[in-house]
Amino acid sequence: MKNALLISLLVFLFSPLFAQDDDDMLSLIEGDEETIEYATASFKTNRIIHSHSLENTAEGVLDFKIQHRFGFVNTGFYDMFGLDNAQVRIGLDYGINEHIQVGVARSGFQKTYDGYIKAKLLRQSSGARVMPVSLSYVGATSVTTLREDILAQSFQENFALRHRFSYVHQFILGRKFSDRLTFQVMPTVVHRNLIESSEFENTVIAFGGGGRFKVTKRTALTGEYYYVMPNHIDQDRYNNSVSLGVDIETGGHVFQLHVTNSTAMFENGFITQTTGNPLDGDIHFGFNISRVFTIKKPRDFDDSDW
């Protein structure tokens, strides 16, 4: 009986030590396990300037975006160097989940409505799962609501409803090289149901490139450029789109200030219908304003989804 009591006492006294040793061993084992670290904040918003960026609007968040372009600065003092003329696009972007974002918008340019879906296919990561790049897909459509008599001035044709539509397929492949530098390429196909002349293609192939260089915690320099394949558009009338900008973050707002030769702010517009030649001073000053609202709290995200 005495031996049993002595053994019980020893177990009681020394069990905290054994338990502590077990905890230490467990922590060492867990510390050896690699975790997946995803690249984040490659851009400040879901747009570089006109183009979609690698970033998506967060799950359950609504992004209210106003995009504004003044007229060409070379119009002179009479038009206050473009301030008297403007084009506006007002849009809503919403994050359905960690992978999918959707959006709709209305532009003054050709009185156009557009909508899109954007899906993350790959996400840059390191650690237990190494993925050197991020990859997204964007599918979009737009429809002009200009009166038929106005459209006929350019196309000289009777219109069916289908003629007003255009479609876009785009892949976004990019990498965040450091906390400061991000770059992406954007192979793009734009299909227009109606074109101005049969000598050009309904389907336009373009290659875009864009990036960001972070200057301070809340400011960054951005730029993008699209090259359209020869003979796909009227190159005597239209030019490749080029844009340079500055992003400024202030709380829940992101202000994007930029200069560009493109008037439209949807793909069929700025890729295939950019009339400005920057060498002749055909430059717009513009800005994007983004304000986000949390509509619902996101569910717990499981890394195994990737």
Buried (B, 14 or more C-beta within 10 A) or exposed (E): EEEEEEEEEEEEEEEEEEEEEEEEEEEEEEEEEEEBBBBEEBBBBBBBBBBBBBBBBBBBBBBEBEBBBBBBBBBEEEBEBBEEBBBBBBBBBBBBBBBBBBBEBBBBBBEBBBBBBBBBEEBBBBEEBEBEBBBBBBEBBBBBEBEEEEBEEEBEEEBEEEBBBBBBBBBBBBBBEEEEBBBBBBEBBBBBBBBBEEEBBEEBBBBBBBBBEBEEEEEBBBBBBBBBEEEBBBEEEBBBBBBBBBBBBEEEEBBBBBBBBBBBBBBBBBBBBBEBBBEEBBBBBBBBEBEBEEEEEEEEEEEEEB
